[in-house]
Amino acid sequence: MRQRTIWVGGFAAAIILLAGVTYLLFLQPPTVLVATPTRGLAVEAVYATGTVEPIRYARVGTKVSGRLTEVVAREGAPVEAGQVLAVIDAREEISRVQELSARLQLAASELERTRTLRRAGHVSAAVLDQMETAHAAALAALKGAQARLDEHFITAPVAGTILRSENQLKIGDMAQPGQVLFMVGDATALQIDAEVDEEDILKVADGQEALIRADAFDQQVLRGTVSGITPHGDPIARTYRVYIALPDDTPLVSGMTTEINIVVRREENALLVPLSAITGGAVWVVEDGRTQLRPVTLGAVGNMEAEILTGLSEDDIIVVNSAAGIAEGRRVRPDARDRE
């Protein structure tokens, strides 16, 4: 009997312990971390990526194909407009020009002789017309050949600096029509050519501030200003090109890739809540010890906080850890300890 009593007593204790655990786990109100909204700076920005480019530059190519016989200009060298940068093999064109030049001289001599004979009445007007036509044809042929020869001399269309030489061009390399051989421009006046998603482009306007990050300046936020927006977007990429003006003392260098946040709205006294408090466009608030899901209108959303435009006041008590398994109308135990 004594052993049975002890066993029954142990069983009863286990039941009591289990009931206590059940109460603690399922019946006792859960503890939730709470806080009140704060006031602070909210910045709404449009994200973009872009490349640093000279404001004034030209891509230089060729209309003819052939091997390079001279490469005059090198990267970083200053050049004047019209200066020869490289030469494509032009031996055939030079021979053709020399041949046609000789023909033109002959045609000019024949024309002058015929004019003399015509004045003396020894030839007809028709013969003179033929000589004049032959001379004009020879002149046109020479001009055409000279133009084709000129195409073998690759020249700078603008004054500036050789910003880039394609594949470090060398004598003997092949040049093809449409190939960009040089980039010439002003390396001191720079801008960013950025691409903005079509969903965001209506928020962007001239004069807005742009916050710029580049891998070469990882810990530094650089600044620029929206200076232009292309009026027609890319229907395939679904982006619009936006130009970001840079200050004269910018440390950015032509060719660098950048990430940009274009500031489209700044609110100095915005109502802010922790990002962890947001649940599908709503926030859990505690009223009279019970939870209530409150729909809100979001404004700017940052990495740690979100701006609330409507739906909350500064006096509301919000649940910070909204993923704590709470439900509508459930009694909770608020914990307002410092969230940091």
C-alpha positions as CSV (number, residue, x, y, z in Angstrom):
1,M,0.0,0.0,0.0
2,R,2.8,2.4,0.8
3,Q,4.4,1.9,-2.6
4,R,1.1,2.4,-4.4
5,T,0.6,5.6,-2.5
6,I,4.0,6.9,-3.4
7,W,3.3,6.0,-7.1
8,V,0.0,7.8,-7.0
9,G,1.5,10.9,-5.4
10,G,4.3,11.0,-8.1
11,F,1.7,10.8,-10.8
12,A,-0.3,13.6,-9.3
13,A,2.8,15.8,-9.1
14,A,3.6,15.1,-12.8
15,I,0.1,16.1,-13.7
16,I,0.4,19.4,-11.8
17,L,3.8,20.0,-13.5
18,L,2.4,19.4,-16.9
19,A,-0.5,21.7,-16.2
20,G,1.9,24.4,-15.1
21,V,4.0,24.0,-18.3
22,T,0.9,24.1,-20.4
23,Y,-0.2,27.3,-18.8
24,L,3.1,28.9,-19.3
25,L,3.3,27.9,-22.9
26,F,-0.2,28.3,-24.1
27,L,-2.4,30.1,-21.6
28,Q,-0.1,32.8,-20.2
29,P,-0.1,35.9,-22.4
30,P,3.1,36.1,-24.5
31,T,5.6,38.8,-23.9
32,V,6.1,41.2,-26.9
33,L,8.6,43.9,-27.3
34,V,6.9,47.2,-27.8
35,A,7.8,50.8,-28.5
36,T,6.2,54.1,-29.6
37,P,6.8,55.6,-33.0
38,T,9.6,58.2,-33.2
39,R,10.2,61.4,-35.2
40,G,13.2,61.7,-37.5
41,L,14.5,62.2,-41.0
42,A,12.9,60.1,-43.8
43,V,14.4,60.1,-47.3
44,E,12.6,58.6,-50.2
45,A,15.0,57.7,-53.0
46,V,15.0,56.1,-56.4
47,Y,17.8,53.5,-57.0
48,A,19.8,53.6,-60.2
49,T,23.1,52.3,-61.6
50,G,25.4,54.2,-63.9
51,T,28.8,54.8,-65.4
52,V,31.0,57.9,-65.1
53,E,31.4,59.4,-68.6
54,P,32.9,62.6,-70.0
55,I,30.3,65.2,-70.8
56,R,31.9,65.9,-74.2
57,Y,33.5,62.9,-76.0
58,A,33.5,61.1,-79.3
59,R,33.9,57.5,-80.3
60,V,36.2,57.3,-83.3
61,G,36.0,54.5,-85.8
62,T,36.6,53.8,-89.5
63,K,34.6,53.3,-92.6
64,V,37.2,51.0,-94.3
65,S,38.9,47.8,-93.3
66,G,42.6,47.1,-93.4
67,R,45.8,46.8,-91.3
68,L,47.1,49.7,-89.3
69,T,50.4,51.0,-90.7
70,E,50.7,53.8,-88.1
71,V,49.4,54.4,-84.6
72,V,50.2,57.9,-83.7
73,A,48.2,58.7,-80.6
74,R,48.4,56.9,-77.2
75,E,46.0,56.9,-74.3
76,G,46.2,60.0,-72.2
77,A,47.8,62.1,-74.9
78,P,46.2,65.5,-75.8
79,V,45.0,65.9,-79.4
80,E,43.6,68.7,-81.5
81,A,40.6,68.4,-83.8
82,G,41.6,66.9,-87.1
83,Q,44.8,65.4,-85.8
84,V,45.7,62.0,-87.2
85,L,45.4,59.2,-84.7
86,A,46.2,56.2,-86.8
87,V,46.6,55.2,-90.5
88,I,45.1,52.2,-92.3
89,D,47.1,50.7,-95.1
90,A,46.5,53.1,-98.0
91,R,49.0,52.1,-100.7
92,E,46.4,51.3,-103.3
93,E,44.5,54.5,-102.7
94,I,47.6,56.5,-102.9
95,S,48.5,54.9,-106.2
96,R,44.9,55.6,-107.5
97,V,45.1,59.2,-106.4
98,Q,48.5,59.6,-108.2
99,E,47.1,58.0,-111.4
100,L,43.9,60.1,-111.4
101,S,45.9,63.3,-110.7
102,A,48.0,62.6,-113.8
103,R,44.9,62.1,-115.8
104,L,43.4,65.3,-114.5
105,Q,46.6,67.2,-115.6
106,L,46.3,65.6,-119.0
107,A,42.7,66.5,-119.3
108,A,43.4,70.1,-118.2
109,S,46.1,70.4,-120.8
110,E,43.8,69.1,-123.5
111,L,41.0,71.4,-122.4
112,E,43.4,74.4,-122.5
113,R,44.6,73.4,-126.0
114,T,41.0,72.9,-127.3
115,R,40.0,76.4,-125.9
116,T,42.9,77.9,-127.8
117,L,41.9,76.1,-131.0
118,R,38.3,77.1,-130.5
119,R,39.2,80.8,-130.2
120,A,41.1,80.4,-133.5
121,G,38.1,78.8,-135.1
122,H,39.9,75.5,-135.7
123,V,37.5,73.2,-133.7
124,S,33.8,73.2,-133.1
125,A,31.9,74.0,-130.0
126,A,30.9,70.3,-129.6
127,V,34.6,69.3,-129.4
128,L,35.1,71.9,-126.7
129,D,32.1,70.6,-124.8
130,Q,33.6,67.1,-124.9
131,M,36.9,68.3,-123.5
132,E,35.2,70.2,-120.7
133,T,33.1,67.1,-119.8
134,A,36.3,65.0,-119.8
135,H,38.0,67.4,-117.5
136,A,35.0,67.6,-115.1
137,A,34.9,63.8,-115.0
138,A,38.6,63.5,-114.3
139,L,38.3,66.1,-111.5
140,A,35.3,64.3,-110.0
141,A,37.2,61.0,-110.1
142,L,40.2,62.5,-108.4
143,K,38.0,64.0,-105.6
144,G,36.4,60.6,-105.1
145,A,39.7,58.9,-104.8
146,Q,41.0,61.5,-102.5
147,A,38.0,61.1,-100.2
148,R,38.5,57.3,-100.1
149,L,42.2,58.0,-99.3
150,D,41.2,60.3,-96.5
151,E,39.2,57.6,-94.9
152,H,42.4,55.7,-94.3
153,F,43.6,58.5,-92.0
154,I,41.7,58.2,-88.7
155,T,41.5,61.7,-87.2
156,A,40.2,63.2,-84.0
157,P,36.8,64.8,-84.5
158,V,37.2,67.0,-81.4
159,A,40.0,68.4,-79.3
160,G,40.7,66.7,-76.0
161,T,42.5,63.7,-74.6
162,I,42.7,60.1,-75.8
163,L,40.6,58.6,-73.1
164,R,40.8,55.1,-74.5
165,S,42.5,53.1,-77.3
166,E,40.7,50.0,-78.2
167,N,42.7,46.9,-77.2
168,Q,45.9,49.1,-77.1
169,L,46.1,49.4,-80.9
170,K,49.4,48.4,-82.5
171,I,50.8,48.5,-86.0
172,G,49.6,45.5,-87.9
173,D,46.2,45.2,-86.1
174,M,43.2,44.9,-88.3
175,A,40.6,47.6,-88.3
176,Q,37.0,47.0,-89.4
177,P,34.1,49.3,-90.3
178,G,32.0,50.1,-87.2
179,Q,34.8,49.2,-84.8
180,V,35.5,51.9,-82.2
181,L,39.2,52.5,-82.2
182,F,39.6,55.5,-79.9
183,M,37.5,57.5,-77.4
184,V,38.4,61.3,-77.5
185,G,37.1,63.8,-75.0
186,D,37.5,66.1,-72.1
187,A,38.5,64.0,-69.0
188,T,37.9,66.9,-66.6
189,A,34.2,67.5,-67.1
190,L,32.4,64.4,-66.0
191,Q,28.8,63.1,-65.5
192,I,27.1,59.8,-64.8
193,D,24.9,58.1,-67.4
194,A,22.4,56.3,-65.1
195,E,19.6,53.9,-65.9
196,V,16.3,54.3,-63.9
197,D,13.5,51.8,-64.0
198,E,10.4,52.9,-65.8
199,E,8.3,52.4,-62.7
200,D,10.3,55.1,-60.9
201,I,11.1,57.6,-63.7
202,L,8.0,59.8,-63.0
203,K,9.5,60.6,-59.5
204,V,12.7,61.9,-61.0
205,A,13.2,65.6,-61.9
206,D,16.0,68.0,-62.8
207,G,17.8,69.4,-59.8
208,Q,17.2,66.5,-57.4
209,E,20.1,65.5,-55.2
210,A,21.9,62.2,-56.1
211,L,23.8,60.2,-53.5
212,I,26.6,58.2,-55.2
213,R,28.6,55.2,-54.1
214,A,31.5,53.6,-56.0
215,D,33.7,50.6,-55.2
216,A,36.8,52.7,-55.3
217,F,35.4,54.9,-52.5
218,D,33.6,52.3,-50.4
219,Q,33.2,54.3,-47.2
220,Q,32.4,57.6,-48.9
221,V,29.0,59.0,-50.2
222,L,29.6,61.3,-53.1
223,R,27.0,63.8,-54.3
224,G,25.7,64.9,-57.7
225,T,22.6,66.5,-59.2
226,V,20.1,65.3,-61.8
227,S,20.9,67.4,-64.9
228,G,18.8,65.7,-67.6
229,I,16.4,62.9,-68.4
230,T,16.1,61.2,-71.8
231,P,12.6,61.8,-73.2
232,H,12.4,58.3,-74.7
233,G,13.0,55.1,-72.7
234,D,14.4,51.7,-73.7
235,P,11.3,49.5,-74.2
236,I,13.4,46.3,-74.0
237,A,15.3,47.1,-70.8
238,R,12.4,49.2,-69.5
239,T,14.7,51.9,-68.3
240,Y,15.2,55.6,-68.9
241,R,18.6,57.3,-69.0
242,V,19.2,60.0,-66.4
243,Y,22.2,62.2,-66.4
244,I,23.9,63.1,-63.1
245,A,26.0,66.2,-63.0
246,L,29.2,65.9,-60.9
247,P,31.1,68.8,-59.1
248,D,34.4,69.9,-60.6
249,D,36.3,68.4,-57.6
250,T,34.7,64.9,-57.8
251,P,37.2,62.1,-57.2
252,L,35.3,59.8,-59.6
253,V,37.1,58.9,-62.8
254,S,35.8,58.2,-66.3
255,G,34.7,54.6,-66.7
256,M,33.8,53.9,-63.0
257,T,30.6,52.1,-62.3
258,T,28.4,53.6,-59.6
259,E,25.2,53.0,-57.6
260,I,23.0,56.0,-57.1
261,N,20.1,57.0,-54.9
262,I,18.2,59.9,-56.3
263,V,16.5,61.8,-53.5
264,V,12.9,62.4,-54.6
265,R,11.5,63.4,-51.2
266,R,13.0,64.4,-47.8
267,E,10.9,64.7,-44.6
268,E,12.7,66.1,-41.6
269,N,10.0,65.3,-39.0
270,A,8.7,62.0,-40.3
271,L,6.9,59.4,-38.1
272,L,9.1,56.3,-38.0
273,V,8.7,52.7,-36.8
274,P,11.2,49.9,-36.8
275,L,11.1,47.9,-40.1
276,S,10.5,44.7,-38.0
277,A,7.2,46.1,-36.9
278,I,5.8,46.1,-40.4
279,T,3.6,43.2,-41.3
280,G,2.2,43.2,-44.9
281,G,1.2,46.9,-44.9
282,A,0.0,46.9,-41.3
283,V,1.4,47.3,-37.8
284,W,0.4,45.4,-34.6
285,V,-0.6,47.9,-31.8
286,V,-1.4,47.1,-28.2
287,E,-4.6,48.6,-26.8
288,D,-5.9,47.7,-23.3
289,G,-3.4,44.8,-23.2
290,R,-4.6,43.2,-26.4
291,T,-3.2,43.3,-30.0
292,Q,-4.9,44.9,-32.9
293,L,-3.7,44.8,-36.5
294,R,-3.6,48.4,-37.7
295,P,-3.4,49.1,-41.5
296,V,-0.9,51.9,-42.3
297,T,0.3,53.8,-45.3
298,L,4.1,53.5,-45.8
299,G,6.3,56.3,-47.0
300,A,10.1,56.0,-47.3
301,V,11.5,52.6,-46.3
302,G,15.1,52.3,-45.2
303,N,17.3,49.5,-44.0
304,M,16.2,49.9,-40.3
305,E,13.1,52.1,-40.2
306,A,10.0,52.9,-42.2
307,E,8.1,56.1,-42.5
308,I,4.4,56.0,-41.6
309,L,2.2,58.4,-43.5
310,T,-1.2,57.5,-42.1
311,G,-2.6,54.9,-39.6
312,L,-0.5,55.6,-36.5
313,S,0.1,58.4,-34.0
314,E,3.1,59.1,-31.8
315,D,1.1,57.8,-28.8
316,D,0.4,54.4,-30.2
317,I,2.1,51.4,-28.6
318,I,3.4,49.2,-31.4
319,V,4.7,45.6,-31.4
320,V,8.3,45.6,-32.5
321,N,8.7,41.9,-32.9
322,S,5.7,41.4,-35.1
323,A,6.6,37.9,-36.1
324,A,6.1,36.6,-32.5
325,G,3.1,34.5,-33.3
326,I,0.5,37.0,-32.1
327,A,-3.1,37.2,-33.3
328,E,-5.9,39.7,-33.5
329,G,-7.3,40.5,-30.0
330,R,-4.8,38.3,-28.1
331,R,-3.8,39.4,-24.7
332,V,-0.1,40.1,-24.5
333,R,2.5,41.3,-21.9
334,P,4.2,44.4,-23.3
335,D,7.9,44.7,-22.8
336,A,9.1,48.3,-23.3
337,R,12.8,47.7,-22.7
338,D,15.4,49.6,-24.8
339,R,15.4,48.0,-28.3
340,E,19.0,48.9,-28.9
